[in-house]
Amino acid sequence: MSALVTHRGGCHCGAVRFEVDAPARIAALDCNCSICRMSGYIHLIVPATRFRLLAGAGALTEYTFNTGTAKHRFCRICGIKSFYIPRSHPDGVDVNVHCLDAATIESVDVQPFDDADRDAATAAIEHLSR
């Protein structure tokens, strides 16, 4: 794995701020499920130990659907989902690459995640939250 840097990010209004340790060259996922497709979410999944919420816990609201495993957390002020607990990795955190500050990003390589074949797609990325 590449050396980790500390990326900072947050929601549109700035109420929610976080930092995440990840490579400067980000390997991201583009999921074609209904919620990701509709919201334009680009995924960076990391172990929970590499994510820190700096501000805005009280500004977050949660949405669940289907199995209820994924915990979609949105800023209740501006509506942006800058991170959530994913169904594929309930022990990790999934950060929206679009919500990261650009200063620490060298590049972003986006690969597809096919929700129509969720089991195979999840198996291929199971290492991400470890």
CNS distance restraints for C-alpha pairs under 8 A (distance, minus, plus):
assign (resid   1 and name CA) (resid  23 and name CA) 7.97 0.50 0.50
assign (resid   2 and name CA) (resid  23 and name CA) 5.71 0.50 0.50
assign (resid   3 and name CA) (resid  22 and name CA) 7.81 0.50 0.50
assign (resid   3 and name CA) (resid  23 and name CA) 5.79 0.50 0.50
assign (resid   3 and name CA) (resid  24 and name CA) 7.87 0.50 0.50
assign (resid   4 and name CA) (resid  21 and name CA) 5.71 0.50 0.50
assign (resid   4 and name CA) (resid  22 and name CA) 4.75 0.50 0.50
assign (resid   4 and name CA) (resid  23 and name CA) 4.41 0.50 0.50
assign (resid   4 and name CA) (resid  24 and name CA) 6.83 0.50 0.50
assign (resid   5 and name CA) (resid  21 and name CA) 5.45 0.50 0.50
assign (resid   5 and name CA) (resid  22 and name CA) 5.61 0.50 0.50
assign (resid   5 and name CA) (resid  23 and name CA) 5.72 0.50 0.50
assign (resid   5 and name CA) (resid  24 and name CA) 6.09 0.50 0.50
assign (resid   5 and name CA) (resid 104 and name CA) 7.35 0.50 0.50
assign (resid   6 and name CA) (resid  19 and name CA) 6.38 0.50 0.50
assign (resid   6 and name CA) (resid  20 and name CA) 5.61 0.50 0.50
assign (resid   6 and name CA) (resid  21 and name CA) 4.51 0.50 0.50
assign (resid   6 and name CA) (resid  22 and name CA) 6.56 0.50 0.50
assign (resid   6 and name CA) (resid 104 and name CA) 7.54 0.50 0.50
assign (resid   7 and name CA) (resid  19 and name CA) 5.47 0.50 0.50
assign (resid   7 and name CA) (resid  20 and name CA) 5.30 0.50 0.50
assign (resid   7 and name CA) (resid  21 and name CA) 6.17 0.50 0.50
assign (resid   7 and name CA) (resid  22 and name CA) 7.10 0.50 0.50
assign (resid   7 and name CA) (resid 100 and name CA) 6.71 0.50 0.50
assign (resid   7 and name CA) (resid 101 and name CA) 6.98 0.50 0.50
assign (resid   7 and name CA) (resid 104 and name CA) 5.93 0.50 0.50
assign (resid   7 and name CA) (resid 105 and name CA) 7.67 0.50 0.50
assign (resid   8 and name CA) (resid  17 and name CA) 7.37 0.50 0.50
assign (resid   8 and name CA) (resid  18 and name CA) 5.78 0.50 0.50
assign (resid   8 and name CA) (resid  19 and name CA) 4.28 0.50 0.50
assign (resid   8 and name CA) (resid  20 and name CA) 6.45 0.50 0.50
assign (resid   8 and name CA) (resid 100 and name CA) 5.85 0.50 0.50
assign (resid   8 and name CA) (resid 101 and name CA) 5.73 0.50 0.50
assign (resid   9 and name CA) (resid  17 and name CA) 5.74 0.50 0.50
assign (resid   9 and name CA) (resid  18 and name CA) 5.50 0.50 0.50
assign (resid   9 and name CA) (resid  19 and name CA) 6.22 0.50 0.50
assign (resid   9 and name CA) (resid  82 and name CA) 7.84 0.50 0.50
assign (resid   9 and name CA) (resid  99 and name CA) 5.47 0.50 0.50
assign (resid   9 and name CA) (resid 100 and name CA) 4.11 0.50 0.50
assign (resid   9 and name CA) (resid 101 and name CA) 5.13 0.50 0.50
assign (resid  10 and name CA) (resid  14 and name CA) 6.11 0.50 0.50
assign (resid  10 and name CA) (resid  15 and name CA) 7.60 0.50 0.50
assign (resid  10 and name CA) (resid  16 and name CA) 5.18 0.50 0.50
assign (resid  10 and name CA) (resid  17 and name CA) 4.24 0.50 0.50
assign (resid  10 and name CA) (resid  18 and name CA) 5.90 0.50 0.50
assign (resid  10 and name CA) (resid  82 and name CA) 5.92 0.50 0.50
assign (resid  10 and name CA) (resid  99 and name CA) 5.61 0.50 0.50
assign (resid  10 and name CA) (resid 100 and name CA) 6.68 0.50 0.50
assign (resid  11 and name CA) (resid  15 and name CA) 6.71 0.50 0.50
assign (resid  11 and name CA) (resid  16 and name CA) 5.45 0.50 0.50
assign (resid  11 and name CA) (resid  17 and name CA) 6.87 0.50 0.50
assign (resid  11 and name CA) (resid  75 and name CA) 6.77 0.50 0.50
assign (resid  11 and name CA) (resid  78 and name CA) 7.37 0.50 0.50
assign (resid  11 and name CA) (resid  80 and name CA) 5.52 0.50 0.50
assign (resid  11 and name CA) (resid  81 and name CA) 7.02 0.50 0.50
assign (resid  11 and name CA) (resid  82 and name CA) 5.66 0.50 0.50
assign (resid  11 and name CA) (resid  99 and name CA) 6.39 0.50 0.50
assign (resid  12 and name CA) (resid  78 and name CA) 6.29 0.50 0.50
assign (resid  12 and name CA) (resid  80 and name CA) 6.45 0.50 0.50
assign (resid  12 and name CA) (resid  99 and name CA) 7.92 0.50 0.50
assign (resid  13 and name CA) (resid  77 and name CA) 7.31 0.50 0.50
assign (resid  13 and name CA) (resid  78 and name CA) 5.91 0.50 0.50
assign (resid  15 and name CA) (resid  55 and name CA) 6.74 0.50 0.50
assign (resid  15 and name CA) (resid  56 and name CA) 5.23 0.50 0.50
assign (resid  15 and name CA) (resid  59 and name CA) 6.71 0.50 0.50
assign (resid  15 and name CA) (resid  75 and name CA) 7.45 0.50 0.50
assign (resid  15 and name CA) (resid  77 and name CA) 7.79 0.50 0.50
assign (resid  16 and name CA) (resid  53 and name CA) 7.83 0.50 0.50
assign (resid  16 and name CA) (resid  54 and name CA) 7.57 0.50 0.50
assign (resid  16 and name CA) (resid  55 and name CA) 5.29 0.50 0.50
assign (resid  16 and name CA) (resid  56 and name CA) 4.17 0.50 0.50
assign (resid  16 and name CA) (resid  57 and name CA) 7.12 0.50 0.50
assign (resid  16 and name CA) (resid  59 and name CA) 6.90 0.50 0.50
assign (resid  16 and name CA) (resid  60 and name CA) 7.68 0.50 0.50
assign (resid  16 and name CA) (resid  75 and name CA) 6.73 0.50 0.50
assign (resid  17 and name CA) (resid  53 and name CA) 6.31 0.50 0.50
assign (resid  17 and name CA) (resid  54 and name CA) 5.32 0.50 0.50
assign (resid  17 and name CA) (resid  55 and name CA) 5.00 0.50 0.50
assign (resid  17 and name CA) (resid  56 and name CA) 6.47 0.50 0.50
assign (resid  18 and name CA) (resid  51 and name CA) 7.33 0.50 0.50
assign (resid  18 and name CA) (resid  52 and name CA) 5.58 0.50 0.50
assign (resid  18 and name CA) (resid  53 and name CA) 4.36 0.50 0.50
assign (resid  18 and name CA) (resid  54 and name CA) 4.83 0.50 0.50
assign (resid  18 and name CA) (resid  55 and name CA) 6.79 0.50 0.50
assign (resid  19 and name CA) (resid  51 and name CA) 5.97 0.50 0.50
assign (resid  19 and name CA) (resid  52 and name CA) 5.32 0.50 0.50
assign (resid  19 and name CA) (resid  53 and name CA) 6.60 0.50 0.50
assign (resid  19 and name CA) (resid  54 and name CA) 7.05 0.50 0.50
assign (resid  20 and name CA) (resid  50 and name CA) 5.55 0.50 0.50
assign (resid  20 and name CA) (resid  51 and name CA) 4.49 0.50 0.50
assign (resid  20 and name CA) (resid  52 and name CA) 6.33 0.50 0.50
assign (resid  21 and name CA) (resid  50 and name CA) 5.18 0.50 0.50
assign (resid  21 and name CA) (resid  51 and name CA) 6.68 0.50 0.50
assign (resid  22 and name CA) (resid  26 and name CA) 7.21 0.50 0.50
assign (resid  22 and name CA) (resid  46 and name CA) 7.52 0.50 0.50
assign (resid  22 and name CA) (resid  50 and name CA) 7.72 0.50 0.50
assign (resid  24 and name CA) (resid 104 and name CA) 6.12 0.50 0.50
assign (resid  24 and name CA) (resid 105 and name CA) 4.89 0.50 0.50
assign (resid  24 and name CA) (resid 106 and name CA) 5.19 0.50 0.50
assign (resid  24 and name CA) (resid 107 and name CA) 6.86 0.50 0.50
assign (resid  25 and name CA) (resid 105 and name CA) 6.38 0.50 0.50
assign (resid  25 and name CA) (resid 106 and name CA) 5.24 0.50 0.50
assign (resid  25 and name CA) (resid 107 and name CA) 4.72 0.50 0.50
assign (resid  25 and name CA) (resid 108 and name CA) 5.86 0.50 0.50
assign (resid  25 and name CA) (resid 109 and name CA) 7.60 0.50 0.50
assign (resid  26 and name CA) (resid  44 and name CA) 7.54 0.50 0.50
assign (resid  26 and name CA) (resid 105 and name CA) 7.30 0.50 0.50
assign (resid  26 and name CA) (resid 106 and name CA) 7.76 0.50 0.50
assign (resid  26 and name CA) (resid 107 and name CA) 6.09 0.50 0.50
assign (resid  26 and name CA) (resid 108 and name CA) 4.69 0.50 0.50
assign (resid  26 and name CA) (resid 109 and name CA) 6.18 0.50 0.50
assign (resid  27 and name CA) (resid  44 and name CA) 7.08 0.50 0.50
assign (resid  27 and name CA) (resid 108 and name CA) 6.00 0.50 0.50
assign (resid  27 and name CA) (resid 109 and name CA) 4.96 0.50 0.50
assign (resid  27 and name CA) (resid 110 and name CA) 6.15 0.50 0.50
assign (resid  27 and name CA) (resid 111 and name CA) 7.59 0.50 0.50
assign (resid  28 and name CA) (resid  42 and name CA) 6.48 0.50 0.50
assign (resid  28 and name CA) (resid  43 and name CA) 5.28 0.50 0.50
assign (resid  28 and name CA) (resid  44 and name CA) 5.13 0.50 0.50
assign (resid  28 and name CA) (resid  45 and name CA) 7.90 0.50 0.50
assign (resid  28 and name CA) (resid  97 and name CA) 7.54 0.50 0.50
assign (resid  28 and name CA) (resid 108 and name CA) 6.66 0.50 0.50
assign (resid  28 and name CA) (resid 109 and name CA) 5.88 0.50 0.50
assign (resid  28 and name CA) (resid 110 and name CA) 4.65 0.50 0.50
assign (resid  28 and name CA) (resid 111 and name CA) 6.23 0.50 0.50
assign (resid  29 and name CA) (resid  42 and name CA) 5.83 0.50 0.50
assign (resid  29 and name CA) (resid  43 and name CA) 4.86 0.50 0.50
assign (resid  29 and name CA) (resid  44 and name CA) 6.75 0.50 0.50
assign (resid  29 and name CA) (resid 110 and name CA) 5.29 0.50 0.50
assign (resid  29 and name CA) (resid 111 and name CA) 4.91 0.50 0.50
assign (resid  29 and name CA) (resid 112 and name CA) 5.59 0.50 0.50
assign (resid  29 and name CA) (resid 113 and name CA) 5.94 0.50 0.50
assign (resid  30 and name CA) (resid  36 and name CA) 7.82 0.50 0.50
assign (resid  30 and name CA) (resid  41 and name CA) 7.13 0.50 0.50
assign (resid  30 and name CA) (resid  42 and name CA) 5.24 0.50 0.50
assign (resid  30 and name CA) (resid  43 and name CA) 6.37 0.50 0.50
assign (resid  30 and name CA) (resid 110 and name CA) 6.39 0.50 0.50
assign (resid  30 and name CA) (resid 111 and name CA) 6.01 0.50 0.50
assign (resid  30 and name CA) (resid 112 and name CA) 4.79 0.50 0.50
assign (resid  30 and name CA) (resid 113 and name CA) 5.61 0.50 0.50
assign (resid  31 and name CA) (resid  36 and name CA) 5.96 0.50 0.50
assign (resid  31 and name CA) (resid  37 and name CA) 6.77 0.50 0.50
assign (resid  31 and name CA) (resid  41 and name CA) 7.79 0.50 0.50
assign (resid  31 and name CA) (resid  42 and name CA) 7.48 0.50 0.50
assign (resid  31 and name CA) (resid  43 and name CA) 7.79 0.50 0.50
assign (resid  31 and name CA) (resid 112 and name CA) 6.04 0.50 0.50
assign (resid  31 and name CA) (resid 113 and name CA) 4.51 0.50 0.50
assign (resid  31 and name CA) (resid 114 and name CA) 6.07 0.50 0.50
assign (resid  31 and name CA) (resid 115 and name CA) 6.48 0.50 0.50
assign (resid  32 and name CA) (resid  36 and name CA) 6.29 0.50 0.50
assign (resid  32 and name CA) (resid  37 and name CA) 5.26 0.50 0.50
assign (resid  32 and name CA) (resid 112 and name CA) 7.72 0.50 0.50
assign (resid  32 and name CA) (resid 113 and name CA) 6.64 0.50 0.50
assign (resid  32 and name CA) (resid 114 and name CA) 5.95 0.50 0.50
assign (resid  32 and name CA) (resid 115 and name CA) 5.84 0.50 0.50
assign (resid  33 and name CA) (resid  37 and name CA) 5.85 0.50 0.50
assign (resid  33 and name CA) (resid 114 and name CA) 7.68 0.50 0.50
assign (resid  33 and name CA) (resid 115 and name CA) 5.40 0.50 0.50
assign (resid  33 and name CA) (resid 116 and name CA) 7.73 0.50 0.50
assign (resid  34 and name CA) (resid  38 and name CA) 6.01 0.50 0.50
assign (resid  35 and name CA) (resid  39 and name CA) 6.06 0.50 0.50
assign (resid  36 and name CA) (resid  40 and name CA) 5.69 0.50 0.50
assign (resid  36 and name CA) (resid  41 and name CA) 5.09 0.50 0.50
assign (resid  36 and name CA) (resid  42 and name CA) 7.77 0.50 0.50
assign (resid  37 and name CA) (resid  41 and name CA) 6.99 0.50 0.50
assign (resid  41 and name CA) (resid  96 and name CA) 5.83 0.50 0.50
assign (resid  41 and name CA) (resid  97 and name CA) 7.65 0.50 0.50
assign (resid  41 and name CA) (resid  98 and name CA) 7.33 0.50 0.50
assign (resid  42 and name CA) (resid  95 and name CA) 7.94 0.50 0.50
assign (resid  42 and name CA) (resid  96 and name CA) 5.31 0.50 0.50
assign (resid  42 and name CA) (resid  97 and name CA) 5.47 0.50 0.50
assign (resid  42 and name CA) (resid  98 and name CA) 6.65 0.50 0.50
assign (resid  42 and name CA) (resid 110 and name CA) 7.84 0.50 0.50
assign (resid  43 and name CA) (resid  94 and name CA) 5.98 0.50 0.50
assign (resid  43 and name CA) (resid  95 and name CA) 5.85 0.50 0.50
assign (resid  43 and name CA) (resid  96 and name CA) 5.29 0.50 0.50
assign (resid  43 and name CA) (resid  97 and name CA) 6.14 0.50 0.50
assign (resid  44 and name CA) (resid  94 and name CA) 5.43 0.50 0.50
assign (resid  44 and name CA) (resid  95 and name CA) 5.05 0.50 0.50
assign (resid  44 and name CA) (resid  96 and name CA) 6.37 0.50 0.50
assign (resid  44 and name CA) (resid  97 and name CA) 6.26 0.50 0.50
assign (resid  45 and name CA) (resid  89 and name CA) 7.89 0.50 0.50
assign (resid  45 and name CA) (resid  92 and name CA) 6.74 0.50 0.50
assign (resid  45 and name CA) (resid  93 and name CA) 5.70 0.50 0.50
assign (resid  45 and name CA) (resid  94 and name CA) 4.27 0.50 0.50
assign (resid  45 and name CA) (resid  95 and name CA) 6.27 0.50 0.50
assign (resid  45 and name CA) (resid 128 and name CA) 5.91 0.50 0.50
assign (resid  45 and name CA) (resid 129 and name CA) 6.32 0.50 0.50
assign (resid  46 and name CA) (resid  50 and name CA) 6.43 0.50 0.50
assign (resid  46 and name CA) (resid  51 and name CA) 7.39 0.50 0.50
assign (resid  46 and name CA) (resid  92 and name CA) 5.64 0.50 0.50
assign (resid  46 and name CA) (resid  93 and name CA) 5.52 0.50 0.50
assign (resid  46 and name CA) (resid  94 and name CA) 6.41 0.50 0.50
assign (resid  46 and name CA) (resid  95 and name CA) 7.91 0.50 0.50
assign (resid  46 and name CA) (resid 128 and name CA) 5.75 0.50 0.50
assign (resid  46 and name CA) (resid 129 and name CA) 4.80 0.50 0.50
assign (resid  46 and name CA) (resid 130 and name CA) 7.41 0.50 0.50
assign (resid  47 and name CA) (resid  51 and name CA) 7.29 0.50 0.50
assign (resid  47 and name CA) (resid  91 and name CA) 6.91 0.50 0.50
assign (resid  47 and name CA) (resid  92 and name CA) 4.39 0.50 0.50
assign (resid  47 and name CA) (resid  93 and name CA) 6.21 0.50 0.50
assign (resid  47 and name CA) (resid 128 and name CA) 6.93 0.50 0.50
assign (resid  47 and name CA) (resid 129 and name CA) 3.98 0.50 0.50
assign (resid  47 and name CA) (resid 130 and name CA) 5.39 0.50 0.50
assign (resid  48 and name CA) (resid  91 and name CA) 6.52 0.50 0.50
assign (resid  48 and name CA) (resid  92 and name CA) 4.46 0.50 0.50
assign (resid  48 and name CA) (resid  93 and name CA) 5.38 0.50 0.50
assign (resid  48 and name CA) (resid 129 and name CA) 7.19 0.50 0.50
assign (resid  51 and name CA) (resid  93 and name CA) 7.00 0.50 0.50
assign (resid  53 and name CA) (resid  57 and name CA) 7.41 0.50 0.50
assign (resid  56 and name CA) (resid  60 and name CA) 6.64 0.50 0.50
assign (resid  56 and name CA) (resid  75 and name CA) 8.00 0.50 0.50
assign (resid  59 and name CA) (resid  75 and name CA) 5.47 0.50 0.50
assign (resid  59 and name CA) (resid  76 and name CA) 5.54 0.50 0.50
assign (resid  59 and name CA) (resid  77 and name CA) 6.87 0.50 0.50
assign (resid  60 and name CA) (resid  73 and name CA) 5.99 0.50 0.50
assign (resid  60 and name CA) (resid  74 and name CA) 5.35 0.50 0.50
assign (resid  60 and name CA) (resid  75 and name CA) 4.63 0.50 0.50
assign (resid  60 and name CA) (resid  76 and name CA) 5.62 0.50 0.50
assign (resid  61 and name CA) (resid  73 and name CA) 5.51 0.50 0.50
assign (resid  61 and name CA) (resid  74 and name CA) 5.31 0.50 0.50
assign (resid  61 and name CA) (resid  75 and name CA) 6.30 0.50 0.50
assign (resid  61 and name CA) (resid  76 and name CA) 5.79 0.50 0.50
assign (resid  62 and name CA) (resid  71 and name CA) 6.32 0.50 0.50
assign (resid  62 and name CA) (resid  72 and name CA) 5.44 0.50 0.50
assign (resid  62 and name CA) (resid  73 and name CA) 4.47 0.50 0.50
assign (resid  62 and name CA) (resid  74 and name CA) 6.27 0.50 0.50
assign (resid  63 and name CA) (resid  71 and name CA) 6.29 0.50 0.50
assign (resid  63 and name CA) (resid  72 and name CA) 5.03 0.50 0.50
assign (resid  63 and name CA) (resid  73 and name CA) 6.42 0.50 0.50
assign (resid  63 and name CA) (resid  74 and name CA) 7.86 0.50 0.50
assign (resid  64 and name CA) (resid  68 and name CA) 5.06 0.50 0.50
assign (resid  64 and name CA) (resid  69 and name CA) 7.36 0.50 0.50
assign (resid  64 and name CA) (resid  70 and name CA) 6.28 0.50 0.50
assign (resid  64 and name CA) (resid  71 and name CA) 5.69 0.50 0.50
assign (resid  64 and name CA) (resid  72 and name CA) 6.16 0.50 0.50
assign (resid  65 and name CA) (resid  70 and name CA) 7.77 0.50 0.50
assign (resid  69 and name CA) (resid  86 and name CA) 7.34 0.50 0.50
assign (resid  69 and name CA) (resid  87 and name CA) 5.17 0.50 0.50
assign (resid  69 and name CA) (resid  90 and name CA) 7.06 0.50 0.50
assign (resid  70 and name CA) (resid  84 and name CA) 7.42 0.50 0.50
assign (resid  70 and name CA) (resid  85 and name CA) 5.43 0.50 0.50
assign (resid  70 and name CA) (resid  86 and name CA) 4.62 0.50 0.50
assign (resid  70 and name CA) (resid  87 and name CA) 4.30 0.50 0.50
assign (resid  70 and name CA) (resid  88 and name CA) 7.98 0.50 0.50
assign (resid  70 and name CA) (resid  90 and name CA) 6.95 0.50 0.50
assign (resid  71 and name CA) (resid  84 and name CA) 5.77 0.50 0.50
assign (resid  71 and name CA) (resid  85 and name CA) 4.93 0.50 0.50
assign (resid  71 and name CA) (resid  86 and name CA) 6.58 0.50 0.50
assign (resid  71 and name CA) (resid  87 and name CA) 7.80 0.50 0.50
assign (resid  72 and name CA) (resid  81 and name CA) 7.16 0.50 0.50
assign (resid  72 and name CA) (resid  83 and name CA) 7.57 0.50 0.50
assign (resid  72 and name CA) (resid  84 and name CA) 4.93 0.50 0.50
assign (resid  72 and name CA) (resid  85 and name CA) 6.53 0.50 0.50
assign (resid  72 and name CA) (resid  86 and name CA) 7.73 0.50 0.50
assign (resid  73 and name CA) (resid  81 and name CA) 5.85 0.50 0.50
assign (resid  73 and name CA) (resid  82 and name CA) 7.74 0.50 0.50
assign (resid  73 and name CA) (resid  83 and name CA) 6.60 0.50 0.50
assign (resid  73 and name CA) (resid  84 and name CA) 5.35 0.50 0.50
assign (resid  73 and name CA) (resid  85 and name CA) 7.99 0.50 0.50
assign (resid  74 and name CA) (resid  79 and name CA) 5.56 0.50 0.50
assign (resid  74 and name CA) (resid  80 and name CA) 5.38 0.50 0.50
assign (resid  74 and name CA) (resid  81 and name CA) 4.36 0.50 0.50
assign (resid  74 and name CA) (resid  82 and name CA) 7.08 0.50 0.50
assign (resid  74 and name CA) (resid  83 and name CA) 7.90 0.50 0.50
assign (resid  75 and name CA) (resid  79 and name CA) 4.94 0.50 0.50
assign (resid  75 and name CA) (resid  80 and name CA) 5.47 0.50 0.50
assign (resid  75 and name CA) (resid  81 and name CA) 6.49 0.50 0.50
assign (resid  81 and name CA) (resid  96 and name CA) 7.38 0.50 0.50
assign (resid  82 and name CA) (resid  95 and name CA) 6.01 0.50 0.50
assign (resid  82 and name CA) (resid  96 and name CA) 5.12 0.50 0.50
assign (resid  82 and name CA) (resid  98 and name CA) 7.95 0.50 0.50
assign (resid  82 and name CA) (resid  99 and name CA) 5.62 0.50 0.50
assign (resid  83 and name CA) (resid  93 and name CA) 6.87 0.50 0.50
assign (resid  83 and name CA) (resid  94 and name CA) 5.42 0.50 0.50
assign (resid  83 and name CA) (resid  95 and name CA) 4.25 0.50 0.50
assign (resid  83 and name CA) (resid  96 and name CA) 5.67 0.50 0.50
assign (resid  84 and name CA) (resid  93 and name CA) 5.92 0.50 0.50
assign (resid  84 and name CA) (resid  94 and name CA) 5.36 0.50 0.50
assign (resid  84 and name CA) (resid  95 and name CA) 6.70 0.50 0.50
assign (resid  85 and name CA) (resid  89 and name CA) 7.18 0.50 0.50
assign (resid  85 and name CA) (resid  90 and name CA) 5.68 0.50 0.50
assign (resid  85 and name CA) (resid  91 and name CA) 7.63 0.50 0.50
assign (resid  85 and name CA) (resid  92 and name CA) 6.41 0.50 0.50
assign (resid  85 and name CA) (resid  93 and name CA) 4.99 0.50 0.50
assign (resid  85 and name CA) (resid  94 and name CA) 5.98 0.50 0.50
assign (resid  86 and name CA) (resid  90 and name CA) 5.42 0.50 0.50
assign (resid  86 and name CA) (resid  92 and name CA) 7.26 0.50 0.50
assign (resid  86 and name CA) (resid  93 and name CA) 6.66 0.50 0.50
assign (resid  86 and name CA) (resid  94 and name CA) 6.13 0.50 0.50
assign (resid  88 and name CA) (resid 122 and name CA) 5.89 0.50 0.50
assign (resid  88 and name CA) (resid 126 and name CA) 7.75 0.50 0.50
assign (resid  89 and name CA) (resid  93 and name CA) 7.44 0.50 0.50
assign (resid  89 and name CA) (resid 126 and name CA) 7.30 0.50 0.50
assign (resid  89 and name CA) (resid 129 and name CA) 6.31 0.50 0.50
assign (resid  91 and name CA) (resid 129 and name CA) 6.62 0.50 0.50
assign (resid  92 and name CA) (resid 129 and name CA) 4.89 0.50 0.50
assign (resid  92 and name CA) (resid 130 and name CA) 7.82 0.50 0.50
assign (resid  93 and name CA) (resid 129 and name CA) 7.48 0.50 0.50
assign (resid  95 and name CA) (resid  99 and name CA) 7.72 0.50 0.50
assign (resid  96 and name CA) (resid 100 and name CA) 7.20 0.50 0.50
assign (resid 101 and name CA) (resid 105 and name CA) 7.86 0.50 0.50
assign (resid 113 and name CA) (resid 121 and name CA) 5.96 0.50 0.50
assign (resid 114 and name CA) (resid 118 and name CA) 6.25 0.50 0.50
assign (resid 114 and name CA) (resid 121 and name CA) 6.08 0.50 0.50
assign (resid 115 and name CA) (resid 121 and name CA) 7.20 0.50 0.50
assign (resid 117 and name CA) (resid 121 and name CA) 6.18 0.50 0.50
assign (resid 118 and name CA) (resid 122 and name CA) 5.80 0.50 0.50
assign (resid 119 and name CA) (resid 123 and name CA) 6.11 0.50 0.50
assign (resid 120 and name CA) (resid 124 and name CA) 6.25 0.50 0.50
assign (resid 121 and name CA) (resid 125 and name CA) 6.74 0.50 0.50
assign (resid 122 and name CA) (resid 126 and name CA) 5.91 0.50 0.50
